Structures are given as C-alpha cells and as structure tokens.
C-alpha cells in the first residue's frame, strides 16, 4: 500500500483518537516477558463455516468463468471513525455499491472502538449480500511499537536471523509472534460468529522490501505457520486466503506458498497511468501461480484502461481510498498514481463490473441479507469533496 494524506482525513478526530488512546506495553517489554503464550484465552469456533467458505470460493470462480469482475473499495484505518468514508464516496461518485468492502485489521487488536466499528461495517456489507476483504499490516512483533503506529511498525526491519527465531518454537521471538497471532485470531472469530466469510490477505507486497516480511527466504514458512495457527489451532475455517504481490510482481513467484493454502492470487497495482505496462507484467507473473488461473487486483491506485482490463479479467478489484479515487483530493496536487478524474466512474460503467446488487449470491448469502440494509440510502458526502 502507498500511504497518502488526503483531504478526506482532515477536519476529523480519527487520528487524534488513535494517538491519544493511551500507550501500550511494547512487544518486548518486561511485562510482556512475564506473560506466556498460554495466557491468551481462546474462543472455540463451532459451525459449518468451512462449507460457507467453499460456497464463496465457488461463487468467485463462477464470476471468473463468466468473465466478470466484482467491484471493491477500501476503507482505510483512519476512515473508520469518519462519518463519510471512501465507501460512501464511491457510492456518491458512481451511484452503485461495491460488491467487496476492504478493511484494515491492524488497529483492531488494541482499540476496542475501532474493532466494533470495523465489525459494524462488515456486518452491513454482509447484510447487503456483499463480500469483505481484510488487509493486515501486522506489526513487527519483536520491536517496540508505540500504540497506534502499526503501519509504521509493519515497516520496522527484521533480519533473516530474527525471522528464523520468530519461526522457531521455544524462542522468545516465537512466543511474541504467537501472542499477536492469537490476539488477531480472537478478532477473526467475531466475523466467523456472524457468518461472514473473509477474503484474508496477510503479508502482502512481499516482493518489495518495505515490510518486515518482505523479500524473506522464509516467507512461505511464515505464511504456513500463520495459516496453521489460525486454521488448525484456532479452528477458523471461514476465511479465503489471498496472496497479493506488488505491482508487476517481478520475482514474486519465489515467495508463493506451494502448500495449497492459497485460494486466490493477485497483485497491488500502483501504475503511472491507465495504459502502464505494469498491468500486463503483473498479470503475466501472477496468473500462472494459482491452479485456478484467476487473478485479483488486490489493491489499485489507478485502474487500467478497458482494453487491458478485458485481457486481465480480474476476479475483483480493490480501489484504494482517498486521493487515489480523485486526484483533486491530493494536497500536493501531483498524484501520478491516482485515477484520472472521471476514470473511477467509467470503470463502474463497464458491463463486466458487478456491484453488490448484480453479483451472484449463494443461498446462505441470500438468507442472511437484511432488506433494510440493502435498501439503505448511502450517506450524503459533502459535494465539495466530489
């Protein structure tokens, strides 16, 4: 993800709320050292969530087989507290509701208010019959991380030797990582409890070097350990695991888990224009990796033009929020990775793009749909920002 300050984030107290919420104990503090991994209470997951997962996978494969694409919109962490977020803006801009809602998991472990609002967003989307995807900027578990700075902490460097200790049972580094995993699993269980099947995308952009998991030879081991802890230890079987590379995905194949735990693969496109060669390069590098042959646009600043879009045929796209949707919202006024004015609206008019009302539904999704949520009018966003 490319992080930009946008006009949307100004004038609200979201960042202030996070910054003044208090100071957490650092991950390697003496208090943390005194506690054990076994101290984390776990809640059992009991239901047929695995069957629901399979139904959503089949739904997505049907979308791909028909040559269609689900529209998607990210709501970034600071926006969860904002009365009018990027999801509302996209509804105002296009007159349509995206089929996929994107949310950020990183703050939910520390902030109960954020956790509750995030769940409310997801429940509303599920009640419409839509899907929910999670991005997770996991903090570096062995470094001191000020509370509220998880994005920055996800970029704290980790050496190969440190990662090896994180992956080695019995080490203090391993215990610290399991504590974060277990705390995150408790959050994910809340969604399982509501019958929400998540498109879960951990450790993204791994072929880049800016996150602590990036460009690591043991990346696949980190993925496998995380999958095992969440799926087998905690019994969370409602999630669809999404692997997402960066841009053209050059060299990303060496980090692709070969153990069959990846359900769908994609890449994050931050191109310099609608006809950038990055799109076809990324498609060529990612599409062969997963046996289903589909590719998702797991993040995007500017969508490709229609000709390229028809060649890629992504299962879904996740438009990043803020100024990426409209360059007029960029304070610096030089956002060369943002969608040209009017392009987002054009994308939503393409016949292959399905919004939440047009996407196919499983029987379970239909049964869970709330007519009131489906008919709920979008909140009006200030016209000055459109």
N, C-alpha and C positions, 0 to 999 in steps of 0.2 A: 504494500500500500504506500502511495505517496501522500504525505500528510500536508495539507494546506490549510491556513486560516482563511475562512470565508466570511462574507458579510452575515451569513446566517448565524454564526456563533456569537456575534457581538450584540450587546444590549440585553443579554440574558445572564442568569446567575449560574449556569450549568457548571462552568469551570470553577467558579468560586465555591460552589457547594462541594465539589470534589476536593479542592485544595484545602478547605478549612474543616474537613470532616474529622480530622484527628490524625495522629501519627501511629502507624502500625509498627509492631516489632519487626526489625529487619530479619530477612530469612535466615541469617547466620548469627543471630543474637544469642546471648546466653539463655534467655528464656526459651527460645526455640530449641536450643541444645538440650534443655532439661526435659523436653517432652518427647514422646515416642510416636512412631507412626501408628501403632496400635491404638493410640488415644483417640483417633478420628472415628467418630460414630458413623456407621453406615446404615442406610435405609434400604431394605430389600426391594427389589423391583419384581412385581408379580403381575403378569398379564401376557397377552398374546402379542406383544409389541413386535416380535420378530416377524409375525405374519403381516402386520401393518407395514413394516419396512419393505417386505417383499412386494407388497401391492404398490407402494410408491415407486419402487425401482421399476416394476412392470409399466407403470404409468409413464415414467420418464422415457423408457425405451420405446413405448408407443408414440410418444411425442417425437422422438428422434426418427423413428421409422417412417413417420408421416412427413418428415422434412420440416417440422415446425420447431419453434423456439419459445420458451417461457420468458416473459419479461421479468426483470428483477431490479430492485432498488435497495441500496444500502442505507441504513440509518446509523450514522457513526455515534461513538460513545457519548460525546458531548451533547448530541441532539436528543437523547432520550428524555432529557429534562425540558426540552423546548416545546412550547405549545404548538408550533408549526414546523415539522421536521421535513427531511428530504422526501419521505414517502408522501407526505401531504403535498409538497411542492410538485412532485411528479404527477399526482392526480390533478392538480390545478393546471399544470402545463399541458397535459395530454387528454384530460377528461376520462382517463382509464386508470384502473387499479392494477398494479403489478401482480403477477402470479407468484413471485418469490419476494419475500421480505428478508433482507440481510441485517443481522445484528452482530454486535461485538461482545464477546464473552469476558474480556479481560478484567473489567471492574467488578463483576458480579460476586467475586469471591470475598471482597472487602466491604462493599457498600450495599446494605440491605435495600435502601431506597431504589438504587439503580436496578438491583436484582428484581424487585417487584414490578417496576415499570417495564423492564425488558420482557418479563413474562406476560404482562398485560398486552404489550404489542404483539407478541407471538400468538397469544390466545385469540386476539381479534383477527389476525390474519388466518389462523386455522378455522375460525368460525365462518370466514368468507369462503372457505374451501381452497385457500392458497397454501403455499409451502414456505418453510422458514429455513434459512441457512445461517450458520454461525461461523464467523471468523474468530480466531483465537490468537491474540498477540500475547502468548504466555511469557510471563516474566522469567528472567534468568533466576533459577531457584537458589543459586549458591552465592548470589551477590546481594549486598544491601540495597533494598529497593524502597525508596520513600513511598508511602501510601499515596495512591492517586497518580503515580508516574509509571504505570505498567507499560505504556507504549515505549517510553524511553528505556525501561528496564528490559524489554524484549530485545533491545539493541545492545545491551551490555555484552561484551565479547566473552566467549567461552573457548578455552583452548581444547585441543583434541584430548589432552590428558585429563582435563576436568570433565569433559563429556564421558570419557571412559569410566571415571569414578561415579558419575551420575548413573550410569548404566550397570554398575557393579553392585549386586546385593551385599549388604553388610557395611557399606561405606556411609559416612555421614552425608555425603552429597546425594547418595541414592535415597536416603531417608527424607531429606529435604524435598527432593523431587516428588516422592510418593505423597508427601503431605499436600503438596499443591495439586497433584492429580486427584487425590481423594476428595479434597475440598471442591474441586471442579466437578467431580462425579456427582456429588450431592446436589449441585445446581442442575446438572443434566437430568437427574431423576425427576425433578419437578416437571420437566417437559414430558418425560415418559408417563408420569402420573396423569397428565392431561391428554394423553393420547396423541401428542404432537411428534411426528417423525421429523427429525432434524437432518439437514444436509450439513454435516460437520466437517469443517476444513481446517485442520490443525497444521502447523509447521509449513506455512505457505511460502512461496518465493524462495525455496531452498537453494536454487541455483545462484542466487545472489548472496552477497556476503554481509548483509546489514543486520540480520537477526542472529541470535546466538546458535541457532540450529543450522544456519546457512553454510553450505559448502563443506559439510562434515562427512567423512567417510563412513561414520557410524549412524548416519541419518536414518537408514532403514531399520536399524536396531532400536533407535529412539521411537520411531513410528510403531514398531511391533510391540515394544514394551507398553506404550500408551494404549494401543488397541487392546492388548491383553488385560491390562488393569481395568479399563473402563468396561469392556465387553464381558470378560470372564470373571474377574474378581467382583465387580460391582453388578454384573448382570444387566447392564444397559444394552439392550438389543434393538432399540428403536431407531438407531442412528444409521444414516447412509454416509459412508466415509468418502470424502472428496479430497483428492490430491491436486494441488494447484501450484504450478511453476510460475516463473516470472517472465513476462514479455515474450521474446522469441524462443524461450525455453532452451537456449543453447546449453548443452551439457547436462540438462536436467535428467536425462534417461539414467544416469549413474546413480541417481537418488530415488529412483522409483521402486517402491517395495514390491518384491517379487513373490510375496507370500499369499496373494489372493485376497488381501484385506482392503484393497482399493476398489470401491464400487464405480466411481466415475473420476475421470481426469480432466484437467483443464489448465488454463494459464491466465495470468493477470496481464491484460494489455494496457499499456500506457504509451500510446503511439503519438507521433508528432502530427498526424493528420489522418483523414478517413481512408487514404489510399496507401498508407505506410506499409512497407514490405514486412514489417514486424508481424502482421496478422497471418500471412501465409507461412512465414517461417515458423511461428509458434504452432500453427495448425500441423505443419509437416512434422514437427518434432514431438508433439504430444499425441496426436491421433493414433499412431501405431502402438502406443504403450498399453492401452487397456483393451482387453479382448472384445469388449462390446463395440469398439470402433467409433464411439462418440466422443465429442469434446465439448466442454463447457467454457464459457468466458466467465471465469470465476471472479474477476474484477475488471472494470474497464473505465478509462477516463473518457476517451472519445471512441464511439463505436465505428466500425468500418463502414465503407460505403456499401450500397445494396449489392453490387456485383461481387465484392469479396464476401459479404455476408452469406450470399447464396452458395458460395463454394465451401465455406466453413460449416454452415448449418449447425450452429451450436445448440445444445440441449436447452441451455438457459444462459442469460447474461445477467451480470450484477453491476448495474451502473453505480459508480462511486458517487457519493453525495457532494453537496456544497457546490463550489465553483466548477467542478467537473461537469455539472449539468448545464451551466450557463456561464460563459466567460465574463459576463457583466458583473458577476458576483465576486470576481477575483480582485482583491485590493491592489495588488501590484499592477494589474492591468496587462499582464504579459503571460497568461496561462497558455502555453503552447501545447499542453497535454489535455486541454479541456475541449468539450464538444463545441463545434461551431454553433453559433446562435441559430436555433430552429432545428438542429440536427436530431436532438432527442425526440422532438415531436414527430419528425419524419420517420424515425425508427419505429415508433409506436404505430405508425400507419401502414407498415409493411404487412402484407397478408399472412406471412408465416409467423408473425409475432402474436402470441396468445397472451391476453391478460387474464386476470383471475376469473372473470366471467366466462371466458372462452375455453379455458383449459379443461381437459377431461378430468373426471373425478372418479375415485374408487367408491364403492358402496359405503365404506366406512366414512370417507370424507363427506359424502352427501348426508349421512346420518348425523354427523357432528356439526353440520353447518347450521348457523343461527340466522334465521331470516332477518332479524333486526340488524345484525352486523352486516349482512350482505346488502341491506338497503340503506345503511348509514351513509349520509352525505359526507363527503370529505370536508374537513375544516377549511375555512377560507384563509388562505395565506395573503399577507399584505401584497397588494398589487405592485407596490414599488419594488418588490424583490423579484418580480417575474419578468 
